Amino acid sequence: MKAYRKYISLFFLSLTALSCKKFLDVEPRDSVSDEQTIIDKTSANTALRGVYRKLGSDGYYGALFQTFGYLPGDNVQWTGSQSVIQQFITHKINADNGNLQTVWAAIYATINGANNVIAKVPGLQDATFSATEKNQAVGEAYFIRALSYFDLARTWGNVQITLTPTLNASDKLDVKGSTQAQVYQQVLSDLNAADSLLQPPSQTPNPVRVNQQTAWALKARYYLYQSDWAQAEAYATKVISDTRSYSLLKPYSAFFSPASAIATKESVFELSYSATYLSGHRNYWQPPANGGTRQWAPSDAFITLVNDPKTGGNRNALVAKTSAGLWYGNLYYRSPATDPAYVIRIAELYLIRAEARAQLGKTDLAREDLNSIRDRAGLTPVTELIGKDDLLLAIENERRIEFALEPHRWFDLVRTKRAGAVLNITNPQLYVFPIPANEVTLSNGNLKQNDGY
């Protein structure tokens, strides 16, 4: 019987991996306008795949946007030759930085793809396309649009909101910029729409596809950023409670190693790649000996922390060293470069809930969540009764190591108003990036450059 169960488990694991690959391996017809492609169920699914492709592109979660979350923090040092990267680490970002423009364009391309699905799928007349399937497709597009505007808001603050399809980038030139608060309000509106349309994990169990609990997870993050602790706790709990779909894997490396580890129960939402659809992220981290360029590497301070058994535990799997003694990040290491992009992990939900509970004065429960993360990392639990401030600092430090090579550290320090104390960045104008100079120039005066740039 045990052997039988083992083979059944392996079968479903293989089926999940196959479905991840199948979903994104179908080539979207990006060269054909959406007016022609979204005409029935098949073309709607093709368009939706295209939106996921845009989300996972090298300019967005495939590589460059992720760097915005860790390069300006304290876990990474510049080791390459590209000055556009150095600007983020030194917090001296020029408005004409090429990576700014690339990421900005990639996010708005993702939004436009989502807008096409949202606008056109509900009205399709296709007897094979059920109302439930249409709702699921549109819900996925709403979620992706919400995530896109969330990333725009926390990176740039005041940006343009476009909710209808455009044929080219110039179509939004006459759209006035919105405040960061207005952009965040649009995020919540889109998440509420997604929540009402998406199927639960029992119907959409694959973490490379958005389901209802994916929306709950992003809501938990959204409310954390808004300091709405009660809602952050509530939505994190809704996701954590589904232990059939999500769990903290042991050891820490189990969600990314071995190379066959994809779409694990650690992931609430990840983006998958394949031999015909590669991720560019690994190239920046891996050393030349492994076929990479090592444009950046873990900082000396982080190397010390992650290799200390009392702070890093088994999370030292995040780093490796060459025969020449050079340290490098090893979360993205596969060859060919099929490493997933980890957009939301269940570990984040535990630490969101821990922080929210600490802020609400539920210190015992907050400590339990913190210790769940520490236990998985092979660390001793925090048992002593500590005050709120010390507990929040312990959670901050845990997040620093847990998500060191993912896009969190910089945004965490900004949202908690700790960038000054930790990084000595005391000018709040630097807490958002400059809007790409070209976008300001072409906006007909509708998009204002952020103060200080």
C-alpha positions in Angstrom: 0.0 0.0 0.0 2.9 2.4 0.9 4.5 1.7 -2.5 1.2 2.3 -4.2 0.7 5.7 -2.5 4.3 6.6 -3.4 3.7 6.0 -7.1 0.4 7.9 -7.0 2.2 10.9 -5.4 4.9 10.7 -8.0 2.3 10.6 -10.7 0.5 13.8 -9.5 3.9 15.5 -9.0 4.8 14.7 -12.6 1.4 15.8 -13.8 1.8 19.2 -12.0 5.2 19.7 -13.5 3.9 18.8 -17.0 0.9 21.2 -16.7 3.3 24.0 -15.6 5.4 23.4 -18.7 2.4 22.9 -21.0 0.7 26.2 -20.0 3.7 28.4 -20.8 5.4 26.4 -23.6 2.6 27.2 -26.1 4.0 30.2 -28.0 1.7 33.2 -27.7 1.0 35.1 -30.9 2.6 38.3 -29.7 3.0 39.6 -33.2 -0.7 39.6 -33.9 -2.9 42.3 -32.4 -5.4 41.3 -29.6 -8.3 42.6 -31.7 -7.7 39.6 -34.0 -6.5 37.0 -31.4 -9.2 37.2 -28.7 -12.2 35.9 -30.6 -12.9 32.5 -28.9 -11.9 30.2 -26.1 -8.6 29.1 -27.8 -7.5 32.6 -28.6 -8.5 33.9 -25.2 -6.3 31.3 -23.5 -3.5 32.2 -25.9 -3.8 35.8 -25.0 -3.8 35.0 -21.3 -0.6 32.9 -21.8 0.8 36.0 -23.4 0.0 38.0 -20.3 1.9 35.5 -18.1 4.8 35.7 -20.5 4.9 39.4 -20.1 4.8 39.1 -16.3 7.7 36.6 -16.5 9.8 38.6 -19.1 13.4 39.5 -18.4 12.2 43.1 -17.8 9.8 42.1 -15.2 9.8 39.1 -12.8 12.2 37.2 -15.1 15.1 39.4 -13.8 15.3 43.1 -13.8 12.3 44.1 -11.6 13.4 41.6 -9.0 16.7 43.5 -8.8 14.8 46.6 -7.7 13.9 44.8 -4.5 17.4 43.6 -3.5 20.1 45.7 -5.1 19.3 48.9 -3.0 19.3 46.8 0.2 22.2 45.5 2.2 22.4 41.9 1.1 24.1 42.5 -2.3 27.3 44.1 -3.6 28.2 45.2 -7.1 30.9 43.0 -8.7 30.3 43.5 -12.4 30.9 46.2 -15.0 27.5 47.8 -15.6 27.1 51.2 -14.0 23.3 51.1 -14.4 23.4 48.4 -11.8 25.8 50.3 -9.5 23.4 53.2 -9.4 20.8 51.1 -7.5 23.3 49.9 -4.9 24.7 53.4 -4.3 21.2 55.0 -4.3 22.2 57.4 -7.0 19.8 56.4 -9.8 19.6 58.6 -12.8 16.3 59.2 -14.6 18.0 58.0 -17.8 19.0 54.7 -16.3 18.2 52.0 -19.0 17.0 49.5 -16.5 14.4 51.9 -15.2 13.0 52.3 -18.7 13.1 48.6 -19.4 11.2 47.7 -16.2 8.6 50.5 -16.7 7.9 49.4 -20.2 7.7 45.7 -19.2 5.2 46.4 -16.5 2.9 48.5 -18.7 3.1 45.9 -21.4 1.9 43.4 -18.8 -0.9 45.7 -17.8 -2.0 46.2 -21.4 -2.1 42.5 -22.0 -4.3 42.1 -18.9 -6.5 45.0 -20.1 -7.2 43.2 -23.3 -8.3 40.0 -21.5 -10.5 42.0 -19.1 -12.1 44.0 -21.9 -12.7 41.2 -24.4 -13.2 37.9 -22.8 -16.5 38.5 -21.0 -18.3 39.3 -24.3 -17.0 36.3 -26.2 -19.7 34.1 -27.8 -18.2 30.6 -27.7 -20.4 27.7 -26.6 -17.3 25.8 -25.5 -16.2 28.6 -23.2 -18.2 28.3 -20.0 -19.0 31.3 -17.7 -16.8 29.7 -15.0 -13.9 29.5 -17.4 -14.4 33.1 -18.6 -14.5 34.3 -15.0 -11.3 32.4 -14.2 -9.5 33.9 -17.2 -10.7 37.4 -16.4 -9.9 36.9 -12.7 -6.3 35.9 -13.5 -6.0 39.1 -15.6 -7.3 41.3 -12.8 -4.8 39.7 -10.4 -1.9 40.3 -12.7 -3.0 43.9 -13.3 -3.2 44.3 -9.5 0.3 43.0 -9.0 1.6 45.2 -11.8 0.1 48.4 -10.3 1.3 47.3 -6.8 4.8 47.1 -8.1 4.5 50.4 -9.9 3.2 52.1 -6.7 5.9 50.8 -4.4 8.7 51.5 -6.9 7.7 54.9 -8.4 4.8 56.1 -6.3 2.9 58.4 -8.7 2.2 56.7 -12.1 -0.4 56.6 -14.8 -3.4 54.3 -14.5 -4.6 52.8 -17.7 -7.6 50.4 -17.5 -8.4 49.9 -21.2 -6.4 48.3 -24.0 -4.0 50.5 -26.0 -2.5 49.8 -29.4 0.9 51.4 -28.6 2.7 53.1 -25.8 1.8 56.6 -27.1 -1.9 55.9 -26.4 -1.4 56.7 -22.7 0.5 59.9 -23.2 -2.6 62.0 -22.4 -3.3 60.1 -19.2 -2.5 62.1 -16.1 -0.4 60.7 -13.4 -2.2 59.4 -10.3 -1.0 59.6 -6.7 0.5 56.6 -5.0 -2.6 56.4 -2.8 -4.8 56.3 -5.9 -2.7 53.6 -7.5 -2.9 51.5 -4.3 -6.7 52.0 -4.4 -6.7 50.6 -7.9 -4.7 47.6 -6.7 -7.4 46.8 -4.1 -10.2 47.3 -6.6 -8.5 44.8 -9.0 -7.9 42.3 -6.2 -11.5 42.5 -5.1 -12.6 41.8 -8.7 -10.1 38.9 -9.0 -11.3 37.5 -5.6 -14.9 37.4 -6.9 -14.0 35.6 -10.1 -11.2 33.2 -9.4 -11.6 29.5 -8.5 -10.2 28.1 -5.3 -7.0 25.9 -5.4 -9.1 22.7 -5.5 -10.1 23.7 -9.0 -6.9 25.5 -10.0 -4.2 23.7 -7.9 -1.2 24.7 -10.0 0.8 27.5 -8.4 1.9 28.8 -11.8 -1.7 29.7 -12.4 -3.5 32.3 -10.3 -6.3 31.1 -8.1 -8.5 32.7 -5.4 -6.0 32.2 -2.7 -3.3 33.8 -4.8 -5.4 36.9 -4.6 -5.8 36.5 -0.9 -2.0 36.3 -0.5 -1.5 39.5 -2.4 -4.2 41.1 -0.3 -2.3 40.1 2.8 0.8 41.8 1.4 -1.2 44.8 0.3 -2.7 45.3 3.7 0.7 44.9 5.3 2.0 47.8 3.1 -1.1 49.8 4.2 -0.4 49.1 7.9 -3.9 47.5 8.1 -2.7 44.8 10.5 -6.1 43.1 11.1 -6.7 42.6 7.4 -3.2 41.5 6.8 -3.5 38.9 9.6 -6.9 37.7 8.3 -5.9 37.2 4.7 -2.6 35.6 5.6 -4.5 33.2 7.8 -6.9 32.3 5.1 -4.0 31.1 2.9 -1.9 29.5 5.7 -4.9 27.5 6.8 -5.0 25.6 3.5 -2.4 23.0 4.4 -3.4 20.8 1.6 -2.2 23.3 -0.9 0.7 25.1 0.9 3.3 24.2 3.5 6.8 25.2 4.6 9.1 22.6 3.1 12.1 21.2 4.9 14.9 21.9 4.6 14.9 25.5 3.4 16.4 24.6 0.0 13.6 22.1 -0.8 11.6 24.7 -2.7 14.4 25.3 -5.2 16.7 22.3 -5.1 17.1 19.8 -6.8 16.6 21.3 -10.2 13.4 19.3 -10.6 11.8 21.2 -7.8 9.1 23.3 -9.4 5.6 24.3 -8.3 6.1 22.9 -4.8 3.8 23.5 -1.9 6.1 26.3 -0.8 4.9 28.4 -3.7 1.6 30.3 -3.6 2.5 31.8 -6.9 5.6 31.3 -9.1 6.4 31.8 -12.8 7.8 28.8 -14.6 10.3 28.6 -17.5 11.5 25.9 -19.8 14.3 25.0 -22.2 12.5 27.0 -24.9 11.5 29.8 -22.6 14.5 30.7 -20.4 14.9 33.0 -17.4 17.7 35.6 -17.6 18.0 35.8 -13.8 20.6 33.1 -13.3 23.1 34.8 -15.6 23.5 37.8 -13.3 24.2 35.7 -10.2 26.3 32.8 -11.4 30.1 33.2 -11.9 31.8 32.9 -15.2 32.9 29.4 -14.2 29.2 28.4 -14.3 28.4 30.3 -17.5 27.2 33.5 -15.8 28.5 37.1 -15.5 28.3 37.6 -11.7 27.2 41.2 -12.1 26.4 41.2 -8.3 27.1 38.9 -5.4 26.0 38.5 -1.8 27.5 41.2 0.5 30.1 40.4 3.1 27.6 41.2 5.8 25.1 38.8 4.4 27.7 36.0 3.9 28.5 36.3 7.6 24.8 36.2 8.6 23.7 33.3 6.3 26.7 31.2 7.2 26.2 31.7 11.0 24.4 28.6 12.3 22.6 30.9 14.8 21.1 33.2 12.1 21.3 31.5 8.8 20.8 27.8 9.7 20.3 25.7 6.6 19.6 28.8 4.5 23.3 28.9 3.7 22.2 26.9 0.7 21.5 30.3 -0.8 25.2 30.9 -1.4 28.1 29.0 -2.8 31.8 29.6 -3.4 34.0 29.1 -6.5 37.3 27.3 -6.3 38.9 30.7 -6.4 37.1 31.7 -3.2 34.4 34.0 -4.8 31.0 33.9 -3.1 27.9 34.0 -5.3 24.1 33.7 -4.9 22.8 30.2 -5.8 19.0 30.5 -5.7 19.1 30.7 -9.5 21.5 28.1 -10.8 19.9 25.8 -13.3 21.3 25.0 -16.7 19.6 25.6 -18.9 18.2 28.6 -17.1 14.8 27.4 -16.1 14.8 28.7 -12.5 11.3 29.7 -11.4 10.5 33.3 -10.3 9.2 33.0 -6.8 6.5 35.8 -6.7 4.8 34.7 -3.4 5.9 32.0 -1.1 4.0 30.6 1.9 6.9 31.7 4.1 6.0 35.3 3.3 2.5 34.7 4.6 3.8 33.4 7.9 6.0 36.5 8.3 3.3 38.9 7.2 1.0 37.4 9.9 3.8 37.5 12.4 4.4 41.2 11.8 0.7 42.0 11.8 0.2 40.1 15.0 3.1 41.8 16.7 1.7 45.2 15.7 -1.7 44.1 17.2 -0.1 43.1 20.4 -0.6 39.4 19.9 3.0 38.7 20.8 2.6 35.0 21.6 1.0 34.2 18.3 3.5 36.4 16.4 6.3 34.5 18.0 4.7 31.2 16.9 4.7 32.3 13.3 8.3 33.6 13.6 9.4 30.2 15.1 7.7 28.3 12.2 10.1 30.0 9.9 13.1 29.5 12.2 12.2 25.9 12.7 12.2 25.3 9.0 15.6 27.0 8.8 17.0 24.7 11.5 17.2 27.5 14.1 16.4 27.4 17.8 13.0 29.0 18.6 12.6 32.4 20.2 11.2 31.5 23.6 11.9 34.5 25.8 9.2 37.1 26.3 10.3 40.2 24.3 8.7 43.5 23.8 6.9 44.6 20.6 9.9 46.5 19.2 12.3 43.7 19.7 9.9 41.2 18.2 9.4 43.4 15.1 13.1 43.7 14.8 13.5 39.9 15.0 10.8 39.5 12.3 12.7 42.1 10.1 15.9 40.2 10.5 14.2 36.9 9.6 12.8 38.5 6.5 16.2 39.8 5.5 17.7 36.3 5.3 14.6 34.4 4.3 14.1 36.5 1.2 17.6 37.8 0.7 17.8 37.0 -3.1 14.1 37.8 -3.8 12.6 41.3 -4.3 11.8 42.2 -0.7 14.6 43.8 1.4 14.5 47.4 -0.1 10.7 47.6 -0.1 10.6 46.2 3.4 12.9 48.9 4.7 11.0 51.6 3.0 7.6 50.6 4.1 8.7 50.2 7.7 10.5 53.5 7.6 13.7 51.7 8.5 15.8 52.7 5.5 17.4 55.6 7.3 18.5 53.6 10.4 19.6 50.5 8.4 21.0 52.0 5.2 21.6 55.6 6.3 19.3 56.8 3.5 17.6 59.6 5.3 16.3 61.5 2.3 12.7 60.3 1.9 12.7 61.5 -1.7 15.0 58.5 -2.5 12.5 56.0 -1.3 10.9 56.0 -4.7 12.8 55.8 -7.9 13.0 58.4 -10.7 10.4 58.0 -13.4 12.2 57.2 -16.6 13.2 60.5 -18.3 11.8 59.5 -21.6 8.4 58.8 -20.1 8.3 62.3 -18.6 9.4 63.9 -21.8 6.8 62.2 -23.9 3.9 62.6 -21.5 2.7 66.0 -22.7 3.2 67.3 -19.1 0.9 64.7 -17.6 3.6 62.8 -15.8 5.7 64.7 -13.3 9.2 63.7 -12.3 9.4 62.5 -8.7 10.9 65.1 -6.3 14.6 65.0 -5.9 15.5 63.7 -9.3 
